[in-house]
């Protein structure tokens, strides 16, 4: 099989590609991968092998139809990770989120039709559902996004569904809970707090820290995406949960302990506009149909992640420096 992986130099996409090339997904031991990535501040070529016989890297934009028409022919499937994904950035300015997440997905879908690509897996987020006070969302829950980022992802989900219904494109959509793991950009909560603590900086906790998220290790998430790629039903949505709910305050307390710090390092900051209180996924469908279950307990995974950032200061300091330079 020949795969085009968009956003394959980012946090989640690069984990998927590295694992596939290492033989981590049964049936893909000989699959070839083309990574298409724009290499914005969140994507880094160093996240991927420098050279591999089954890997081709293309630097480019999913919004570029001429590029897509040139590279897509010959690929059997697309796994679409590419997205602008930081909520705070979307609150400050939504335009790039609409461009990449909505128009970029539409351009990619058009190119798949033109090239006769057989399979399309669209990687989305639980944030499209909005906020839920109790219980958990099934895949049939209405989409009620509350941030510009979530709205752009919900829009792309609907476009993917429409291309299945209108054109018969063989698509599946995954919606995951909060990911964490190595190589995550230090703008996100866990790596931001870890790297700040390692440098002796304070950590900024939104509001009272009562917001609840369900945490999913990136390795479990990518394994679920591979299962959906191979065996997901056309036109279906699959929730991918981690099964471990924590308030942001609880996550902060655990990170303080792992980094040998105390609560004096925490700075409460004004809450984000429209900050959803709680996310929770019902992932019974992917468990029953595809045999998925997360393997990495949050406590172990979090400790491993803290150790990874402690052991790789060169990576995250360079990434942080690049992001700060791009913001100037």
Backbone torsions as a table, in degrees:
resi	resn	phi	psi	omega
1	UNK	NA	144.6	176.6
2	UNK	-116.3	121.5	-174.5
3	UNK	-112.5	141.0	166.3
4	UNK	-104.1	120.9	179.7
5	UNK	-112.2	111.1	178.4
6	UNK	-84.3	146.0	-177.1
7	UNK	65.5	26.9	-174.0
8	UNK	-76.4	-0.7	174.3
9	UNK	-104.5	3.2	177.0
10	UNK	-85.8	-174.6	-175.2
11	UNK	-58.1	-59.8	-174.8
12	UNK	-77.7	-44.2	-178.1
13	UNK	-60.2	-40.7	-179.3
14	UNK	-69.1	-32.6	176.1
15	UNK	-64.8	-42.3	177.6
16	UNK	-59.6	-46.2	-177.0
17	UNK	-67.4	-46.5	-179.9
18	UNK	-59.7	-42.9	-178.6
19	UNK	-66.6	-41.0	178.6
20	UNK	-62.5	-46.2	-178.7
21	UNK	-66.6	-25.2	177.6
22	UNK	-85.0	3.8	178.9
23	UNK	83.0	21.5	-175.3
24	UNK	-79.7	-11.4	-179.5
25	UNK	-118.2	109.2	-177.2
26	UNK	-53.5	135.5	-179.2
27	UNK	93.7	-8.9	-178.5
28	UNK	-115.8	21.9	-178.2
29	UNK	-63.0	-23.6	179.2
30	UNK	-115.5	3.5	-179.1
31	UNK	-62.6	141.4	176.1
32	UNK	-102.2	145.4	-174.1
33	UNK	-125.5	129.9	166.2
34	UNK	-107.0	121.2	175.4
35	UNK	-96.2	126.6	173.7
36	UNK	-112.4	117.4	-177.9
37	UNK	-147.3	137.9	-179.5
38	UNK	-77.9	-16.5	-176.5
39	UNK	56.9	54.4	168.5
40	UNK	-71.3	-170.2	179.5
41	UNK	-58.2	-24.4	-174.7
42	UNK	-94.0	-5.2	-179.7
43	UNK	-117.7	139.3	-175.2
44	UNK	-140.2	128.5	180.0
45	UNK	-60.4	-30.0	-179.6
46	UNK	-68.4	-12.3	176.4
47	UNK	-72.1	-10.9	-177.3
48	UNK	-117.2	161.0	175.2
49	UNK	-57.0	141.9	179.0
50	UNK	-62.7	-34.9	177.6
51	UNK	-153.5	140.8	177.7
52	UNK	-156.3	137.4	-176.0
53	UNK	-63.9	-19.9	-179.3
54	UNK	-108.0	12.5	-178.1
55	UNK	-119.7	132.0	169.4
56	UNK	-123.3	134.8	179.1
57	UNK	-111.9	131.5	176.4
58	UNK	-125.2	120.5	174.5
59	UNK	-86.0	120.2	-178.1
60	UNK	-177.4	175.9	-171.5
61	UNK	-109.0	131.6	177.6
62	UNK	-66.9	-12.5	177.2
63	UNK	-85.3	1.2	-177.7
64	UNK	-97.0	98.0	-175.4
65	UNK	-64.9	-33.3	179.0
66	UNK	-65.6	-41.0	176.7
67	UNK	-63.5	-45.4	-179.4
68	UNK	-61.7	-42.8	179.7
69	UNK	-64.9	-25.7	-179.9
70	UNK	-80.9	-38.4	-172.0
71	UNK	-98.9	-19.9	-174.3
72	UNK	-72.3	-38.9	-178.1
73	UNK	-53.4	135.5	-179.2
74	UNK	97.2	-10.8	177.3
75	UNK	-89.8	138.9	-179.4
76	UNK	-84.8	-26.6	-175.3
77	UNK	-154.8	155.3	173.1
78	UNK	-118.7	132.8	169.8
79	UNK	-113.8	113.6	-165.6
80	UNK	-102.9	92.8	175.5
81	UNK	-93.6	-23.5	-169.2
82	UNK	-57.9	127.4	178.9
83	UNK	-170.1	151.2	161.5
84	UNK	-81.0	128.8	-166.7
85	UNK	-132.0	2.7	-175.3
86	UNK	-95.2	116.8	-173.1
87	UNK	-59.4	-45.5	-177.9
88	UNK	-58.2	-40.2	178.3
89	UNK	-64.6	-36.7	180.0
90	UNK	-69.0	-31.0	177.0
91	UNK	-67.4	-38.3	179.5
92	UNK	-71.4	-37.8	-180.0
93	UNK	-159.2	121.6	-174.2
94	UNK	-92.7	-10.9	-167.8
95	UNK	-61.4	-44.7	-178.0
96	UNK	-68.4	-28.5	177.8
97	UNK	-69.8	-41.0	177.0
98	UNK	-67.2	-42.4	-179.2
99	UNK	-60.9	-53.5	-174.5
100	UNK	-75.4	-50.6	-170.9
101	UNK	-75.9	-32.4	-178.8
102	UNK	-98.6	-62.6	-178.1
103	UNK	-64.6	-36.6	178.6
104	UNK	-65.1	-42.0	177.1
105	UNK	-64.1	-40.8	178.2
106	UNK	-62.8	-42.4	178.1
107	UNK	-62.9	-39.1	179.8
108	UNK	-67.3	-41.5	177.4
109	UNK	-63.3	-43.7	177.2
110	UNK	-59.3	-43.1	-179.1
111	UNK	-66.4	-35.4	177.3
112	UNK	-63.8	-41.4	177.5
113	UNK	-62.5	-45.7	-177.7
114	UNK	-64.4	-34.9	-176.7
115	UNK	-88.3	-9.4	-177.2
116	UNK	72.8	29.3	179.0
117	UNK	-64.6	133.1	-169.9
118	UNK	-82.3	-25.7	-169.7
119	UNK	-143.7	142.4	-177.9
120	UNK	-141.9	118.6	175.7
121	UNK	-112.3	122.1	-176.6
122	UNK	-106.1	120.2	-176.5
123	UNK	-94.1	116.1	-176.1
124	UNK	-121.8	-157.2	-168.4
125	UNK	-143.2	154.4	175.7
126	UNK	-68.3	-16.4	-176.7
127	UNK	-65.7	-15.8	178.6
128	UNK	-66.2	-20.6	-178.0
129	UNK	-81.8	-15.6	-178.0
130	UNK	96.1	-133.2	-180.0
131	UNK	-128.0	146.5	-177.9
132	UNK	-133.3	126.3	-174.6
133	UNK	-74.6	-37.1	179.4
134	UNK	-151.9	162.9	-176.4
135	UNK	76.3	-161.0	-178.7
136	UNK	-149.0	156.4	-177.5
137	UNK	-81.6	136.2	163.4
138	UNK	-93.6	172.3	-179.1
139	UNK	-65.7	-16.8	-179.3
140	UNK	-89.2	-1.2	-178.7
141	UNK	-66.6	140.8	177.8
142	UNK	-58.7	149.2	176.0
143	UNK	-85.1	119.6	-177.4
144	UNK	-134.5	64.2	-175.1
145	UNK	-68.1	147.8	-176.3
146	UNK	-117.6	-12.9	176.1
147	UNK	-114.1	157.9	175.2
148	UNK	-57.3	-38.6	175.7
149	UNK	-58.5	-51.6	-177.9
150	UNK	-62.5	-37.5	178.6
151	UNK	-64.7	-38.5	179.0
152	UNK	-67.6	-36.5	177.5
153	UNK	-70.8	-39.8	176.5
154	UNK	-61.5	-39.8	178.5
155	UNK	-63.1	-41.9	179.6
156	UNK	-67.6	-36.9	175.5
157	UNK	-57.4	-44.5	-178.0
158	UNK	-68.0	-35.7	175.6
159	UNK	-62.9	-43.8	179.1
160	UNK	-61.0	-45.4	177.6
161	UNK	-60.0	-42.5	-178.6
162	UNK	-63.5	-37.7	178.9
163	UNK	-68.7	-27.6	173.4
164	UNK	-71.1	-47.9	-176.5
165	UNK	-69.9	-38.3	-175.9
166	UNK	-83.0	-45.5	-171.6
167	UNK	-108.1	-6.8	-178.9
168	UNK	76.3	16.7	178.7
169	UNK	-64.7	134.7	-177.9
170	UNK	-80.0	92.6	-175.9
171	UNK	-116.9	153.1	164.6
172	UNK	-137.9	150.3	-179.1
173	UNK	-119.8	134.1	172.1
174	UNK	-112.2	142.5	176.2
175	UNK	-128.3	115.0	-172.3
176	UNK	-108.3	160.0	171.6
177	UNK	-83.2	-176.5	-174.8
178	UNK	-59.3	123.6	178.1
179	UNK	-88.9	152.5	169.8
180	UNK	-148.2	160.0	-179.9
181	UNK	155.4	-178.2	178.6
182	UNK	-67.1	153.9	178.8
183	UNK	70.5	14.3	176.1
184	UNK	-81.0	138.1	-176.1
185	UNK	-61.4	136.9	-176.7
186	UNK	-71.9	15.8	169.3
187	UNK	-86.5	-17.6	-177.9
188	UNK	-85.6	159.9	-165.9
189	UNK	-54.5	-57.1	-174.5
190	UNK	-64.0	-52.6	179.1
191	UNK	-67.1	-29.9	175.8
192	UNK	-62.3	-48.0	-177.8
193	UNK	-67.8	-41.9	-179.0
194	UNK	-62.9	-50.4	-176.6
195	UNK	-66.8	-36.6	175.1
196	UNK	-61.7	-45.2	-179.0
197	UNK	-64.4	-38.8	179.4
198	UNK	-65.6	-26.7	179.8
199	UNK	-96.2	2.8	-179.9
200	UNK	79.6	15.1	178.9
201	UNK	-89.3	159.9	172.1
202	UNK	-73.5	164.1	177.1
203	UNK	-114.4	135.3	-176.9
204	UNK	-92.0	112.9	-179.6
205	UNK	-103.5	121.7	-179.4
206	UNK	-65.1	133.1	171.6
207	UNK	53.9	-133.3	-179.8
208	UNK	-95.7	2.3	177.1
209	UNK	76.5	13.9	-176.5
210	UNK	-85.4	-4.7	179.8
211	UNK	-61.7	135.2	-174.3
212	UNK	-107.6	131.3	175.4
213	UNK	-130.6	152.5	175.8
214	UNK	-101.9	126.3	-170.7
215	UNK	-103.0	138.6	-174.7
216	UNK	-135.7	122.7	177.7
217	UNK	-67.0	140.9	-175.9
218	UNK	-58.7	-31.3	179.7
219	UNK	-67.1	-40.8	175.9
220	UNK	-65.0	-41.4	179.4
221	UNK	-61.0	-48.9	-176.9
222	UNK	-65.3	-33.9	176.3
223	UNK	-63.9	-37.8	176.5
224	UNK	-65.3	-41.2	178.3
225	UNK	-61.3	-41.0	178.4
226	UNK	-63.6	-39.3	177.1
227	UNK	-63.3	-42.3	179.5
228	UNK	-67.1	-39.6	176.9
229	UNK	-55.8	-45.2	-174.0
230	UNK	-82.4	-36.3	-169.7
231	UNK	-132.9	3.4	178.8
232	UNK	-68.1	144.2	-178.7
233	UNK	-77.2	143.1	179.3
234	UNK	-58.3	134.8	176.2
235	UNK	81.6	-0.3	-174.5
236	UNK	-94.7	153.8	173.5
237	UNK	-107.2	139.4	178.2
238	UNK	-127.7	117.8	171.9
239	UNK	-74.6	139.4	179.0
240	UNK	-124.3	102.9	-176.1
241	UNK	-103.4	163.5	176.2
242	UNK	-101.1	-19.6	176.5
243	UNK	76.7	10.4	-177.1
244	UNK	-132.0	101.8	179.7
245	UNK	-87.8	134.6	176.1
246	UNK	-141.9	142.5	168.7
247	UNK	-73.6	157.6	176.3
248	UNK	-61.1	-31.2	177.0
249	UNK	-65.3	-42.8	179.0
250	UNK	-63.6	-42.1	177.7
251	UNK	-62.4	-41.8	178.9
252	UNK	-60.5	-45.8	179.9
253	UNK	-59.9	-40.7	-179.3
254	UNK	-68.1	-40.0	179.3
255	UNK	-67.0	-37.9	176.1
256	UNK	-58.9	-45.0	-179.2
257	UNK	-63.9	-43.3	-178.4
258	UNK	-66.8	-27.8	-178.8
259	UNK	-98.3	5.0	177.8
260	UNK	69.1	34.7	-179.0
261	UNK	-121.6	172.5	178.6
262	UNK	-128.0	-178.0	-171.0
263	UNK	-65.9	-14.2	178.3
264	UNK	-64.8	-16.4	179.4
265	UNK	-83.8	-5.5	-176.1
266	UNK	-90.8	134.2	173.9
267	UNK	-119.5	117.2	176.0
268	UNK	-74.6	129.9	-179.0
269	UNK	-120.7	157.6	-179.5
270	UNK	-55.1	141.4	-175.5
271	UNK	-65.9	152.1	176.3
272	UNK	-65.1	144.5	174.6
273	UNK	-60.2	132.7	176.5
274	UNK	63.2	28.7	-174.6
275	UNK	-67.1	115.9	179.2
276	UNK	-65.0	139.1	-175.7
277	UNK	-78.6	-43.1	-172.9
278	UNK	-149.4	138.3	170.1
279	UNK	-118.5	143.5	175.4
280	UNK	-158.9	128.1	-177.0
281	UNK	-106.5	139.4	166.4
282	UNK	-94.2	108.8	-177.8
283	UNK	-106.7	28.6	179.9
284	UNK	-61.6	-28.9	-176.8
285	UNK	-66.3	-50.2	-178.0
286	UNK	-70.4	-29.2	176.5
287	UNK	-67.3	-45.1	-176.8
288	UNK	-72.8	-42.1	-174.3
289	UNK	-81.4	-39.5	-169.7
290	UNK	-117.4	-1.4	177.2
291	UNK	74.6	22.6	-179.7
292	UNK	-77.5	143.8	165.8
293	UNK	-157.4	139.1	177.4
294	UNK	-64.7	145.5	-176.9
295	UNK	-109.7	-20.1	-171.4
296	UNK	-104.9	109.5	177.1
297	UNK	-62.5	145.7	-175.0
298	UNK	-59.3	-43.2	-178.0
299	UNK	-59.7	-45.5	178.8
300	UNK	-68.3	-44.6	-179.4
301	UNK	-61.5	-40.3	-179.3
302	UNK	-66.5	-42.0	177.5
303	UNK	-62.2	-40.9	178.1
304	UNK	-63.7	-38.4	-179.3
305	UNK	-67.3	-43.8	177.2
306	UNK	-58.7	-43.2	178.7
307	UNK	-63.4	-37.8	-179.8
308	UNK	-63.9	-46.1	179.8
309	UNK	-67.4	-34.2	176.2
310	UNK	-63.9	-35.3	-176.8
311	UNK	-87.6	-9.1	-175.9
312	UNK	-128.1	53.0	-179.5
313	UNK	-64.0	-29.7	179.3
314	UNK	-61.7	-37.8	-179.1
315	UNK	-67.0	-55.1	-172.0
316	UNK	-75.0	-26.8	175.7
317	UNK	-69.3	-37.9	176.9
318	UNK	-66.8	-40.4	179.3
319	UNK	-65.4	-44.4	179.2
320	UNK	-63.3	-42.3	179.8
321	UNK	-62.3	-41.8	179.7
322	UNK	-64.4	-41.1	-179.7
323	UNK	-67.0	-39.7	178.7
324	UNK	-66.8	-35.9	177.5
325	UNK	-67.2	-39.2	-179.6
326	UNK	-67.7	-27.6	-177.7
327	UNK	-79.6	-15.1	-177.6
328	UNK	-73.8	NA	NA
